[in-house]
Amino acid sequence: MASAETTTPASRDVSPRGDLAGVEAGLDALETVPAGRTPVSRTLVEKVLPPVTAVVLVLAVWQILVWAKVTDDYKLPSPSAVWDEVADAWARGTLLGYIWTSVSRGLLGFLLALVIGTPLGLLVARVKFVRAAIGPVLSGLQSLPSVAWVPPAVIWLGLNDSMMYAVILLGAVPSIANGLVSGVDQVPPLFLRAGRTLGATGLRGTWHVVMPAALPGYLAGLKQGWAFSWRSLMAAEIIASSPDLGVGLGQLLENGRTVGSMPMVFLAIFLILVVGIAIDLLIFSPLERRVLRGRGLLVKS
């Protein structure tokens, strides 16, 4: 009976090598990505259908409110009236001009903010004295409404593009710098010690260790910085009006208010929203997915 109950270690497979092989097999199974492309029907259902449904619902509710006459027609135009305004701007050849005037300013201002905010954020994150001196100021500037900078910028620089870029910088630089500071603060100390052991010190350590490890927080700061850039620009275009500045989306919104044209106001709001969504979908969302996938936090479907 004793011999019948006896089992060998090989039959139970409790050796360290067997346990390790089992763990590796489990991890490989978790990381395995199904081969082949995602079916078009699945892509349409999961990624195209939800936003289209949301837009249709908004338009339906909007049209129902117009039919119910919850307010006067000149206060709430119908979707068809706004579409007529879009068609009219396209026929006159001004629609793309409105968009390009604002987008070119916004992107250039954001790039300038990126060039200034990135080294400033690294300096604040890595130097204790600079953090104690400038850190609270950056947090205060980030909470300050961007529209507050428009009057002094007009007085200092006049009604020109320099004033627009100054407002964008004052709104975006603190967000980019604070995002990078937050990302650096979340870098595990083990990474820094490993980098120093391998000779990655000074600028090399910053480029090869600190920046890659802080990338998620930095990217979040970039997204917020773009949002502040766009909002700052719209505030500046609404308040500051001059023929030399051209007509951007903010000025189009103010023109609609001045002439009492709600279709024009809704057109400007619609274009501002579309540009914001397009920048996020075309630039920031792909970057975010790539960063998350590189850290194993997002599996390609």
Buried (B, 14 or more C-beta within 10 A) or exposed (E): EEEEEEEEEEEEEEEEEEEEEEEEEEEEEEEEEEEEEEEEEEEEEEEEEEEEEEEEEEEEEBEEEBEEEEEEEEEBBBBEBBBBBBEBBEEEEEBEBBBEBBBEBBBBBBEBBBEBBBEBBBBBBBEEEBBEEBBEEBEEBBEEEBBEBBEEBBEEBEBEBEBBBBBBBBBBBBBBBBBBBBBBEEBEEEBBEEBEEEEBEEEEBBEBBBBBBBBBBBBBBBBBBBBBBBBBBBBBBBBBBEEEBBBBBBBBBBBBBEEEBBBBBBBBBBBBEEBBEEBBEEBBEEEBEEBBEEEEEEEEE
